Amino acid sequence: MDTDNLYGQLKAILIDQFELDESSISPDADLYDELELDSIDAVDLLVQLKNITGKKISPDEFQDVRTINDVIGALTNST
């Protein structure tokens, strides 16, 4: 899955599952400060992404994730 598809899937999850406004979602949006996700939301997001992509982001990798671009980068670098 390429980065554009990942971004689209991630955006769809944030809109559908977390009820975020589409206009608030951008590649540079901070998951915690701007989108107001908490740690439980982040875990839920990872589960949703794993179901779609089959890729798992380790807790150590996700510790450095702050933006949507960071999530996409972690997914494209994970196995």
N, C-alpha and C positions, 0 to 999 in steps of 0.2 A: 504494500500500500504506500503510495507516495505521500509527500507532505501535504499537498492540497487536499487529498482525500482524508488524511488524518485530521486536518484542521476542520473540514466539513463535518466529520463524525463527532469530533470533540465539541464543536459549536452546537450541533444537534442535541447532544447529551446535556450540555449546559442549559439549553433552552427548555428541553422536554422534561428532564429529570430534576433540575434545580430551579426551574421557573425563572431563569434570568432573561432580561430584556436583550434582544438581539443586538441592539445598538450599543450595549455595554461591553460586548465581546469583540476583542481585537487580538491580533497575535501578541501584542505587548501588554495586554491586560494582566494585572497582578491578581492571581487567584485569591489571595487572602485580603489584600487591602481594597482592591477595586471591586472584585466580584463577591467578596465577603463569604468565601467558603471557609469552613472550619476543618479541623483535622478529620472528623468523621466524614464530612463531605468529600474530602480528598481521597479517603479510602474507598468510598462508594464510587467515585470517579474512576479510580484505578481498576476496580472490579468491572465496571462497565466497559472500559477500554480493553481490558484483557479479554472479555467476552467477544468483542468485535475484532480485535487484532490478533488474539492468541499470544500476545507478548506480555510479559510481566516486568514491571519496573520494581527493582529491589527497594526496600526501605532506605538503604543508604543512598541510592541514586535519587530517590524522590525527596530526600532531605534538602537538596540544593535546588529543587524546582520551585520557581516563583511565578513564572508567567506561562501563558498558553504556549508560547514558542519553546519554553523549557520542557513542557510536557511532550511536545512533538519531538524535540531533540532526544529526550530520554527514551521515547518509544522507538525511534529510528536507530538508536544505539544499543537497545536491549536485544536479548536473544529469545 
